[in-house]
Amino acid sequence: MAKVTFLGLGVMGYPMAAHLMHKGGHEVTVYNRTAAKAEKWVAEHGGAMALTPAAAADGADFVFCCVGNDDDLREVTIGEDGALTTMKEGAIFIDNTTASAKVARELYEVAKAQDVGFIDAPVSGGQAGAENGVLTVMCGGDQDVFDKAKPVIEAFARMVGLMGPSGSGQLTKMVNQICIAGLVQALSEGVHFAKEAGLDVAAVIDVISKGAAGSWQMENRAATMAKGEFEFGFAVDWMRKDLSIVLDEARSNGAHLPVTATVDQFYSQVQAMGGNRWDTSSLIALLDRK
C-alpha cells in the first residue's frame, strides 16, 4: 500500500482514483477545483480530500493528475499551492492529462531538480475504460521511475507502456488521436453510404467488421452512428483540444497531416451545429444533414 494523491476528478479522474483505492489498495487523498466533487468522492469511496494540490501531495508517494490542458496542469503543479511545492524527494508525479509534449518536458525538468520523478502518462479508452479500469496508458520518462510507478498505474489499466523519454507518452497519445480521427471519418462515410444505398446497416457492419475494415470504432459506434445517437463518451470539444495539440506539434516537427487537419475542421462544423458535447462519432451528422 502506498500513499497516493489524485488531482482532478472529472469523468476520467473520478473512477481512476476509485480504482487506485479499491483495486490498488492504496491510501488515497483527492483534490478537485470544485471541492464539492471531492467531498462526494470521499463520501462514496472513503479516503481523504484536501483543499489545495500542495496539501493533497504533501507526504504522498505517488501523485496522479488528470486535468484539462497545459495551463491547468501548470496551475496544479508549479502554480501557487501546486503539488510540486510540497512533494517529497523520491516521490513520483504521474500526469494522465492529455497535454503537449512541451509541458511534459518542462515539468519533468522542474521535478527532476527537486529529486521528484515525473511521468507523462496520457490514457486512451474513454470514460468506459476509466470506469472499468481497462485504460491504455502511454508513458514518457525514465525507466527506473516507470518501473516503480507501473504497478500502481495498473490499478486502472490493461496496458501500461514506456514509450521513451519525457514527452514520449504525449507524442504517442497524439498518434492515437490521429488514427482515431481518420477512422471515425471513414466509418461515418461508410455508414452514410450504406444508408443512402438502402442497405441494412446492421447487416453490413456485422459482415465487414469481421474483415479488414473492422475496428473498435466500428464494433462500438457504427450502430449508434446510424441512429444519430451521440451520447457515448469522448466529446467533440475534447477531441478538438487534442487535435489542436497534434497540429501544433506537427507544425514543429514537420509531419504532414492533411486528413487530420481536414477532420479537425469537420469537428468545428459539428460544434457549429451545437454538437460540442456530442461524442466523436458525431462526424456522421454532417453527412446525414439534409
Backbone torsions as a table, in degrees:
resi	resn	phi	psi	omega
1	MET	NA	135.6	178.5
2	ALA	-120.2	162.7	172.4
3	LYS	-88.7	116.5	-172.2
4	VAL	-122.0	140.3	174.8
5	THR	-117.3	143.2	174.3
6	PHE	-128.3	123.5	-179.4
7	LEU	-106.7	115.4	178.1
8	GLY	104.6	103.7	-175.6
9	LEU	-112.5	56.1	174.8
10	GLY	-80.2	-161.4	-176.9
11	VAL	-63.4	-23.8	177.3
12	MET	-92.5	-51.2	-174.7
13	GLY	-63.2	-35.5	-177.4
14	TYR	-57.3	-54.0	178.1
15	PRO	-73.1	-30.3	178.7
16	MET	-62.1	-43.9	177.5
17	ALA	-61.5	-38.3	179.4
18	ALA	-64.5	-39.8	178.2
19	HIS	-65.1	-36.6	177.9
20	LEU	-61.7	-34.0	179.4
21	MET	-79.3	-51.7	-170.1
22	HIS	-84.1	-45.1	179.0
23	LYS	-83.1	-41.4	-179.0
24	GLY	-77.9	-25.2	-179.9
25	GLY	73.9	25.7	-176.3
26	HIS	-94.8	162.1	173.2
27	GLU	-85.6	115.5	-169.3
28	VAL	-115.6	131.3	170.6
29	THR	-116.2	135.0	-176.5
30	VAL	-117.2	152.7	172.7
31	TYR	-135.6	138.8	172.2
32	ASN	-141.9	144.0	-177.9
33	ARG	-56.5	-39.7	171.7
34	THR	-91.8	107.9	-172.2
35	ALA	-60.8	-29.2	-178.8
36	ALA	-59.9	-33.0	179.1
37	LYS	-67.9	-40.2	177.6
38	ALA	-66.7	-39.4	178.0
39	GLU	-62.5	-40.9	178.6
40	LYS	-63.6	-42.8	-179.1
41	TRP	-61.2	-46.3	-179.7
42	VAL	-63.9	-38.2	178.3
43	ALA	-62.9	-34.1	-178.3
44	GLU	-84.1	-36.6	-169.0
45	HIS	-117.8	-13.9	-174.5
46	GLY	90.2	-155.0	-177.7
47	GLY	75.6	-153.9	-176.5
48	ALA	-140.8	164.0	175.5
49	MET	-127.6	158.1	176.8
50	ALA	-132.2	157.9	-175.3
51	LEU	-92.4	-9.6	176.0
52	THR	-140.5	156.0	175.1
53	PRO	-59.9	-36.7	-179.5
54	ALA	-62.7	-44.7	179.7
55	ALA	-66.5	-38.4	-179.4
56	ALA	-66.2	-37.1	-174.4
57	ALA	-85.0	-14.7	-176.1
58	ASP	-61.5	117.1	178.4
59	GLY	85.2	-1.7	-178.0
60	ALA	-75.5	148.6	173.7
61	ASP	-83.9	-36.8	-179.6
62	PHE	-135.4	133.3	176.1
63	VAL	-120.0	117.4	176.8
64	PHE	-97.9	153.7	-179.3
65	CYS	-147.1	135.9	174.7
66	CYS	-145.5	94.0	-177.1
67	VAL	-121.5	-164.2	-167.9
68	GLY	-84.6	-46.2	-171.8
69	ASN	-157.0	-173.7	-177.1
70	ASP	-57.5	-44.9	-177.2
71	ASP	-65.8	-41.4	177.0
72	ASP	-61.4	-40.2	-178.5
73	LEU	-64.9	-45.3	177.4
74	ARG	-60.9	-38.8	-178.1
75	GLU	-61.5	-43.0	-175.5
76	VAL	-85.7	-5.4	179.4
77	THR	-108.9	-56.7	-174.1
78	ILE	-114.4	1.2	176.3
79	GLY	-74.7	179.2	175.1
80	GLU	-58.6	129.8	-175.6
81	ASP	64.3	27.6	176.9
82	GLY	-77.1	157.8	-174.9
83	ALA	-61.3	-36.2	-177.0
84	LEU	-71.9	-7.6	176.6
85	THR	-78.9	-15.7	-176.8
86	THR	-126.8	-8.6	-176.2
87	MET	-63.8	139.9	-177.3
88	LYS	-81.3	158.9	176.0
89	GLU	-59.2	137.0	179.2
90	GLY	88.4	-11.2	176.1
91	ALA	-73.0	164.7	-176.5
92	ILE	-128.6	130.7	175.5
93	PHE	-100.5	125.2	-177.7
94	ILE	-118.4	111.6	-175.2
95	ASP	-99.6	111.5	179.4
96	ASN	-93.6	3.3	176.0
97	THR	-65.1	144.5	166.4
98	THR	-85.7	108.8	-174.6
99	ALA	-138.2	-172.4	-179.5
100	SER	-81.6	156.0	174.0
101	ALA	-66.8	-29.2	-180.0
102	LYS	-61.7	-47.7	-178.2
103	VAL	-69.7	-32.0	176.5
104	ALA	-61.4	-46.1	-179.7
105	ARG	-67.0	-37.7	178.4
106	GLU	-60.9	-48.7	-177.0
107	LEU	-73.4	-30.3	174.1
108	TYR	-57.3	-45.6	-178.5
109	GLU	-67.2	-39.8	177.7
110	VAL	-62.5	-46.7	-179.0
111	ALA	-64.1	-43.6	-178.5
112	LYS	-59.7	-37.6	179.1
113	ALA	-64.8	-19.8	179.6
114	GLN	-103.6	10.1	-176.6
115	ASP	59.6	37.5	175.1
116	VAL	-115.1	136.0	177.0
117	GLY	-77.8	149.3	178.1
118	PHE	-138.4	129.1	177.0
119	ILE	-127.1	124.9	168.6
120	ASP	-84.2	123.8	-169.3
121	ALA	-141.0	60.0	177.9
122	PRO	-62.1	158.4	-173.3
123	VAL	-122.1	159.2	173.2
124	SER	-133.9	145.4	-179.3
125	GLY	136.5	-10.6	174.2
126	GLY	69.3	-173.2	-177.8
127	GLN	-58.9	-41.6	180.0
128	ALA	-63.4	-40.2	178.4
129	GLY	-64.3	-37.7	177.4
130	ALA	-67.1	-44.6	-178.0
131	GLU	-65.7	-35.4	-178.2
132	ASN	-91.1	-2.9	178.4
133	GLY	69.0	35.4	-176.8
134	VAL	-127.9	38.9	179.8
135	LEU	-73.7	155.6	168.5
136	THR	-98.2	128.9	-175.2
137	VAL	-119.3	121.4	-176.2
138	MET	-106.0	115.0	-169.2
139	CYS	-111.7	146.7	171.3
140	GLY	-128.3	137.9	-179.4
141	GLY	153.1	-164.4	-177.8
142	ASP	-85.5	144.5	-175.8
143	GLN	-58.9	-44.8	-176.3
144	ASP	-66.5	-36.2	177.8
145	VAL	-68.8	-43.7	177.8
146	PHE	-58.7	-43.5	-178.4
147	ASP	-60.2	-35.7	177.8
148	LYS	-74.0	-35.9	-175.2
149	ALA	-81.8	-29.9	-172.6
150	LYS	-54.7	-46.3	-179.2
151	PRO	-62.1	-27.8	178.2
152	VAL	-76.8	-45.1	179.0
153	ILE	-58.7	-34.2	-175.3
154	GLU	-62.3	-9.7	177.0
155	ALA	-62.2	-27.3	-179.4
156	PHE	-123.9	19.0	-173.4
157	ALA	-132.5	153.6	169.9
158	ARG	-106.1	-15.9	178.5
159	MET	-145.2	126.2	177.3
160	VAL	-131.8	118.1	-176.9
161	GLY	-131.5	142.4	173.5
162	LEU	-91.1	118.9	-173.1
163	MET	-95.9	-10.7	-179.1
164	GLY	147.9	-162.1	-178.0
165	PRO	-69.0	177.9	-177.3
166	SER	-47.7	134.1	-177.6
167	GLY	96.9	-19.1	-175.9
168	SER	-68.7	-30.9	176.4
169	GLY	-64.0	-45.9	179.2
170	GLN	-65.3	-38.6	178.0
171	LEU	-64.2	-38.5	178.0
172	THR	-66.3	-38.8	176.7
173	LYS	-62.9	-33.3	176.4
174	MET	-63.7	-42.0	176.1
175	VAL	-59.3	-43.4	178.5
176	ASN	-55.6	-47.1	-177.2
177	GLN	-71.3	-34.1	174.9
178	ILE	-59.2	-47.0	-178.1
179	CYS	-65.7	-41.4	179.7
180	ILE	-63.7	-44.1	-177.7
181	ALA	-57.3	-47.1	179.5
182	GLY	-66.0	-39.9	179.6
183	LEU	-63.2	-44.4	-177.1
184	VAL	-66.5	-38.5	177.4
185	GLN	-65.0	-44.1	179.0
186	ALA	-63.0	-42.2	178.5
187	LEU	-64.4	-39.4	177.8
188	SER	-59.7	-44.8	-179.6
189	GLU	-66.7	-38.1	179.0
190	GLY	-65.3	-46.3	179.5
191	VAL	-65.2	-42.6	177.9
192	HIS	-59.8	-45.8	179.2
193	PHE	-60.5	-44.9	-179.8
194	ALA	-59.8	-41.9	178.8
195	LYS	-64.3	-46.2	-178.6
196	GLU	-66.4	-28.3	179.3
197	ALA	-82.1	-4.2	178.7
198	GLY	79.8	19.2	179.1
199	LEU	-82.6	159.4	172.2
200	ASP	-79.2	104.8	-173.0
201	VAL	-60.0	-42.8	-179.3
202	ALA	-60.4	-42.0	179.9
203	ALA	-66.9	-40.5	179.2
204	VAL	-61.9	-47.6	-178.7
205	ILE	-64.3	-38.5	179.7
206	ASP	-59.3	-37.3	-178.7
207	VAL	-79.1	-53.7	-171.3
208	ILE	-74.4	-20.0	178.7
209	SER	-68.1	-16.7	179.0
210	LYS	-89.8	-2.4	-179.0
211	GLY	-113.4	-156.2	-173.6
212	ALA	-65.4	-21.2	-178.8
213	ALA	-81.7	-9.2	-174.5
214	GLY	-63.7	148.6	177.8
215	SER	-161.4	166.8	174.9
216	TRP	-59.8	-41.1	-179.6
217	GLN	-61.4	-41.4	179.6
218	MET	-64.9	-46.3	-178.1
219	GLU	-63.7	-36.3	-170.6
220	ASN	-104.5	-18.2	-174.2
221	ARG	-124.6	-17.5	-174.4
222	ALA	-59.2	-44.9	-177.3
223	ALA	-63.6	-43.3	-179.2
224	THR	-73.1	-32.1	174.7
225	MET	-60.7	-42.9	-179.6
226	ALA	-62.5	-28.8	179.7
227	LYS	-89.9	-6.0	-177.7
228	GLY	73.0	32.7	179.0
229	GLU	-105.8	122.8	-172.6
230	PHE	-132.5	44.9	-177.0
231	GLU	-117.9	49.9	-171.1
232	PHE	-127.6	45.6	169.4
233	GLY	114.4	-120.6	-165.6
234	PHE	-59.3	115.8	-171.0
235	ALA	-79.7	154.7	178.1
236	VAL	-57.8	-42.3	178.6
237	ASP	-56.1	-41.8	-179.1
238	TRP	-69.3	-39.4	179.5
239	MET	-64.5	-39.5	179.0
240	ARG	-66.0	-36.0	175.0
241	LYS	-60.8	-45.6	-179.6
242	ASP	-64.4	-42.8	-178.9
243	LEU	-68.7	-28.9	173.9
244	SER	-62.9	-41.7	176.7
245	ILE	-63.2	-43.9	179.2
246	VAL	-59.0	-49.5	-174.9
247	LEU	-69.7	-33.0	173.7
248	ASP	-62.6	-44.6	179.9
249	GLU	-65.4	-38.1	179.5
250	ALA	-64.6	-37.8	176.4
251	ARG	-63.3	-30.0	-179.6
252	SER	-79.2	-42.0	-174.0
253	ASN	-96.8	-4.0	175.8
254	GLY	87.1	6.4	178.5
255	ALA	-67.6	144.0	178.2
256	HIS	-102.2	118.6	-175.0
257	LEU	-129.3	63.8	-175.9
258	PRO	-64.0	-40.3	-179.6
259	VAL	-68.2	-44.0	179.5
260	THR	-59.8	-44.1	179.2
261	ALA	-62.8	-39.5	179.4
262	THR	-67.5	-44.1	-179.6
263	VAL	-65.3	-35.7	175.6
264	ASP	-58.2	-41.2	178.0
265	GLN	-68.5	-34.5	174.5
266	PHE	-61.6	-41.3	178.2
267	TYR	-64.5	-32.5	176.9
268	SER	-64.9	-33.1	176.8
269	GLN	-70.7	-34.7	174.4
270	VAL	-62.9	-41.9	176.6
271	GLN	-59.5	-40.9	179.7
272	ALA	-64.5	-24.6	176.0
273	MET	-80.8	-3.3	-177.1
274	GLY	93.4	14.3	-175.5
275	GLY	-95.3	29.1	-177.7
276	ASN	-53.8	-39.3	-176.1
277	ARG	-101.1	2.4	171.8
278	TRP	-65.8	156.3	177.2
279	ASP	-77.7	170.8	-170.5
280	THR	-65.6	-17.4	178.2
281	SER	-70.8	-5.6	-177.1
282	SER	-70.8	0.0	174.0
283	LEU	-53.9	-30.7	-178.7
284	ILE	-64.8	-23.6	-180.0
285	ALA	-60.6	-30.6	177.8
286	LEU	-67.5	-35.9	-177.7
287	LEU	-79.4	-32.9	-175.3
288	ASP	-85.0	-13.9	-178.3
289	ARG	-66.8	142.7	-176.2
290	LYS	-103.7	NA	NA
